[in-house]
Amino acid sequence: MKNLNFGLYRKLFTKVLLIFTLFFITQNACARNQSVLIYIRDDVYIDYLDFVADRDVSLIDNFSGKNIRRDVVDMIIAQKALKLGGFEYRYSYAPGKVNFRNTKMLQNGQLLISFDSYWYQDALPLANKVYISDEVIRNGEYIAGIYTSPLNSKTLAVNQLSDIAELTAISTPKWSTDWNTLQQLPLKSLTQEDSWLSMVRMVNIQWIDFILMPFNSTPDQSFTMGKVHLIPVKNIGVVLKDSRHFVISKTHPKGQEAFLAINKGLKMLRKQGAIVKAYQQAGFFVDTNIVKIINP
């Protein structure tokens, strides 16, 4: 009788253990299927959707083509790195005009990660509230174009540093590396404007002579958004002397997990040569044997 009871207890215990195991596996799977909300600038999100076109982001390995830009490459590299590092969550997006609101949301835990990388000098003051990833763009790799209206012949004639002495530029101190770089150039004036859309519009209508922008992947490297159409001074670049990093919230419940995962994934992508290849294919990394750097 005792042996019979022992056998029944063992079977019951095995069933209970199996039920609990299945429960925890299911709970973990459900958690992994939860989406993480990402706030993203609306114009970047539109180009991201056009470029990805329903493809599996983790499988994208060719970054040439229409609608690709530095911001879109950032988004894709971040997702690939997170997945390679074991961060298996899905993402849902809330597009809008979120340029600098992102920083506050990262600090208070509303936003897990900025898929738009930060300059190190901009990220460092936030270090008590955010994790700063390994470099995605290394110091010296970011060469910006001098973008202007196609009708601005004075700016398009720039060939050396002294040529910009009579030109005006626009940026924001909130992008400290851009702002500091422009302050070191012998400009006629530097205007502060915190809205990126307002910046490009003012350059487009020639209220301002130029803005520093990443080189675009279009055949002529031009940038077009709605009525805004800007082109770079041909084969002239300005180096922005800082590195760029992904910034992850320390107060978000998944913050530490995402931070460890993205660094693991970035190391793997770097070893494969995939990061440099992506920015080169997107037209962002330029050949410095062709493009003349006027502020070496």
N, C-alpha and C positions, 0 to 999 in steps of 0.2 A: 504494500500500500504506500509506504514511504517513497519507494523508488518511482511509483506511478505519479505521486504528487510532485516529486522533484522533476520528472520529465515534463509535466504540464507547466510548472513554473519556468523551466528553461525555455520552452516553446513560447510562453507568454512574454518572457523577458526579451527574447530574440525579436518577436513581432514589435514590441514597444520600441526597442532600439532601432529597428528598421524604419518605423514611422517617424521617429525623431530625426534620423539621418536624412530621410527624404524631405522632411519639413525644412531642415536647415539648408539643404541643397537648393530647394525651391525658393526659399527666402533670399538666398544669395544670388540666384539667377534673376529673380525679380528686381533686386537692388541694382544689379548690373544693367538691367534693361531700362532703368529710370533714366530720363534725359536730364542733362545739365543745361541750365539756361545760360546762354551767352549773349551779351549785348554787343552789337556790332554797328559800325557806321553804315548808313543805308546805301551809299554809293558803292562801298566796298562789297557789301553783301550782294548787290545786283551783279557786279562783275564776277564774284565768286560763284554764284548760281549759274551764270552763263558759261563760265569756264568748266566747272565740274560736270554740268549737264547729266545729272543722275548717275554718275560713275561712283564707284567705291573709292573714297578719298585715299584710303590706305594703299590702294594699288596704283595710284597715279605716279608715273615716273617720267613723264614728258611734260615740261612746263612751257613749251613754245605754243604760240597761237594767240588768237584774239582774246581780249578781256583779261589777259594776265598782267599783273602788276605786283610790286613788292608786297603790298598789303595782302593780296590773295595768296602769294607764295608763303608768307608768314602763317596764314590760316591753315594751309594744307600741311606745312612742315610741323606745326604745333600738334595737329591731330595725329599725324603719322608717328611722331615721337611719343606722344601719350600712349598710343596703342602698342607700339613696340615695347614700351616700358611696363605694360600690363594694366593700363587704365582703360577699362573696357566699356565705359559709359557712352551713351548716345548724347547728341547735342541738339538742342532746339535754339532758335535764334530770335532775338528781339531787335530788329533793325531800327535805327533812328539817328538823330543828331546827338551822338554820345561822346564826342571827342574827349572832353575833360571830365565829364560826369563819371566815366569809367573808373578814374582814380579813386574817387570817393566810394564807389560801390565795391572796389577791391578792398579798400581799407575796412569797410564795415561788414564785409562778408556776403553782400548781395550778389557779387560777381566772383566766380571761381578764378578765372584766368582772363587776361587780355590776349586775344589771338593776334592783336597788332603789337608787335614787339616794341619795347621801350629803349630809349637811350640809357646807358648805364648811369649817366649823370642825373637823369630824371628819376630813375628807379631808386638810387641810393638813399635819398632823403625819406623814402617810404619803407626802408628796410625793417623797421620795428613792427610794421603791419603786413608786409608782404615778403614772400620768398622771391629771390632773383635767380633765374635759371642760368645755366651755362650759356656762353655766347652762341647766338645763332648767326649774327653777322659780326665778324671780328674787326677790331680796330684797324682802320686803314682800308677796309674793303668797300666802304660806302662812298661811292663817287656820285655826286649829284650833278644834274644838268642845270644850266641857266635857262629857265623856261620863260618865254615872253610871247607877246602877240606876233603873229606873222607880219603885221604891219609896222612893227617897231624896228625900223632899219638901224637905228643907233645901237640898240642892244645886240642885234644880230651881227653887228660888225666887230664885236669884242673878240680880241685875239690874245690879249695879255692882261695882266692884273691892272696895269695903269689905265686901261681902256674903260674901266668901270667907275672912274672918278666922278663922272657926271651922271651916273645912273642911280635910280632909287630902287630899293628892294623892300620886301615885306615878309614878316614872320611873327613869331610870338615867343616871349621869354619862357613860356611853358614848355617849349621845345628847346631846352638849354643849349644843346650842342649846335643846332641850327642857328640859334640866336647869337651864340658866342662866335661861331664861324663868321657870320655876316658882320658882326661888330669889328672883327679884325680885318675886314676888307676896306679899302679906301673908297667908300661909297659917298655919294652926295647926301643921301639920307636913308635911314632905315625906319620903316613904319611898323608899329605894333598893331596886330589884329589877331584876336584869339579864335576867330571862326575861319577854318580852312576854306570853306566855300566862298566866303567873302574875299579871302586872299586871291584866289584864282580869278574871281570875277573882276577884281580891281586891276589885275594884270591884263586880263582879256580886253578891257576897255581902255587900257593904257593910262590909267590914273597912276599906276606904279609900273616901273620898267620891267622888273623880273621877280621871280620866286625860284628858290632852289627846290627841285623835285627829282625823284628817282627817274632814271632813264626808262622810257616806256618800250614795250615790245613791238609796237607798230613799225612798219617798214621805215618810216621817216622819224620814228621815235616821238611823234607828236602825241599830245594828250587832248582828248575830246570828251566833254561831259555836258550834254544839253547844248546850250549856246556857247559854252566856253571851249575855245580851241587855242591851245598853246603849243609852241614848238621850241626845241632847245637850240641854243647857239651851237652850230655844227662843230663837232669834235673838240669841244671845250668842256672841262669839268672842274668841279670844286670838291676836294676831299673833306669829309666831315670826320674829324679825328676822335672817334669814340666807338664803342661796341654796342650792339643791340641784344636785348635779352627778353625772354618771356617773364611776365610778372604774375605771381600766383598769390591769392589771398591766404594769409595765415589764420584768419578768423572764419573762413568757410569750412564746413565740416569735412569736405573732401580735399582741403588744401594741401596737407602734408602728403597724402597719397598721390595727388597730381604732381607735386613738386618732385618727388622721388622718381616717379614714372617718366616725366618729361626729360629729366637729366639723363636717365638711363637710355632713353630713346634717342636723344640728341647725340650722345656719344656713339651710338651704333650708326646713325645716319652720317655723322662726321667721318667715321672710319671707312664707310662705304664710298665717300666722296659725293654723297647724294645732295648735301646742302649747297655746296658750291655749284654743282651741276644745275640744280633747280634755279638758282638766281642767275646763272649764266644764260640758260635757255630762255628765261623770262626777259632777258635784255637788260636786267638791272646791273649785273656785274659787267663792266665794259673792259675792252682791251686798252690798257694804258699805253700801249705802243701806238695806238691810233688817237685816243682821246688825250688831249694836252691838259694837264692839271695846272691851273694857274696859281694855286696856293700850296705848293709842295712844302 
